[in-house]
Amino acid sequence: MRLKTLIRQIFNDSKQSAGARTVVTILANKHEITLTRYLVSKFMKGMGLMSCQLKTCLNGAWWALVSQTLPIAL
């Protein structure tokens, strides 16, 4: 689905730091697509995408979060 691909691209372009609210804003401003943050959150959860800011990732759980978002096959 094109929408899920776009959400994944936005998430990856943000270096896995964009949450649902940020993705919704980027979709609205750059792509003129209006979605609720709840729907985007549901898509992200279904795709296994979890936002991770640098300050929260330094506690040792960083690699566990990153490894969950890495694509299996390119």
C-alpha positions as CSV (number, residue, x, y, z in Angstrom):
1,M,0.0,0.0,0.0
2,R,1.3,3.4,-1.0
3,L,0.4,5.1,2.3
4,K,2.3,2.6,4.5
5,T,5.3,3.0,2.2
6,L,5.1,6.7,2.6
7,I,4.8,6.4,6.4
8,R,7.9,4.1,6.5
9,Q,9.8,6.5,4.3
10,I,9.0,9.5,6.5
11,F,10.0,7.5,9.6
12,N,13.3,6.3,8.1
13,D,14.1,9.8,6.8
14,S,13.8,11.1,10.3
15,K,16.3,8.5,11.5
16,Q,13.6,6.6,13.4
17,S,12.7,9.7,15.6
18,A,9.4,10.7,14.1
19,G,6.3,9.7,16.0
20,A,2.8,9.6,14.8
21,R,2.2,13.3,15.4
22,T,5.3,14.2,13.4
23,V,4.3,11.8,10.6
24,V,0.8,13.3,10.4
25,T,2.3,16.8,10.2
26,I,4.7,15.8,7.4
27,L,1.9,14.0,5.5
28,A,-0.3,17.1,5.7
29,N,2.3,19.7,4.8
30,K,4.4,17.9,2.2
31,H,2.0,15.4,0.7
32,E,-1.4,17.0,1.3
33,I,-2.7,13.8,2.9
34,T,-4.9,14.2,6.0
35,L,-5.0,11.4,8.6
36,T,-5.5,11.3,12.3
37,R,-2.6,10.6,14.6
38,Y,-4.5,7.6,15.9
39,L,-4.7,6.0,12.4
40,V,-1.0,6.7,11.7
41,S,-0.1,5.3,15.2
42,K,-2.1,2.1,14.3
43,F,-0.2,1.8,11.0
44,M,3.2,2.4,12.7
45,K,2.4,-0.2,15.4
46,G,1.4,-2.7,12.7
47,M,4.6,-2.1,10.8
48,G,6.7,-2.4,13.9
49,L,7.9,1.2,13.8
50,M,8.7,2.8,17.2
51,S,10.0,6.3,17.5
52,C,13.2,6.7,19.4
53,Q,14.9,10.0,20.3
54,L,18.6,10.0,21.0
55,K,18.3,11.0,24.7
56,T,16.0,8.1,25.5
57,C,18.0,5.6,23.5
58,L,21.3,6.0,25.4
59,N,20.1,3.9,28.3
60,G,21.1,0.6,26.7
61,A,17.8,-0.2,25.1
62,W,18.9,1.6,22.0
63,W,20.0,-1.4,20.0
64,A,16.8,-3.3,20.9
65,L,14.7,-0.5,19.6
66,V,16.7,-0.1,16.4
67,S,16.9,-3.8,15.6
68,Q,13.1,-4.0,15.7
69,T,12.8,-1.3,13.0
70,L,15.5,-2.6,10.7
71,P,14.1,-4.0,7.4
72,I,14.7,-7.8,7.0
73,A,15.3,-7.6,3.3
74,L,16.2,-4.6,1.2
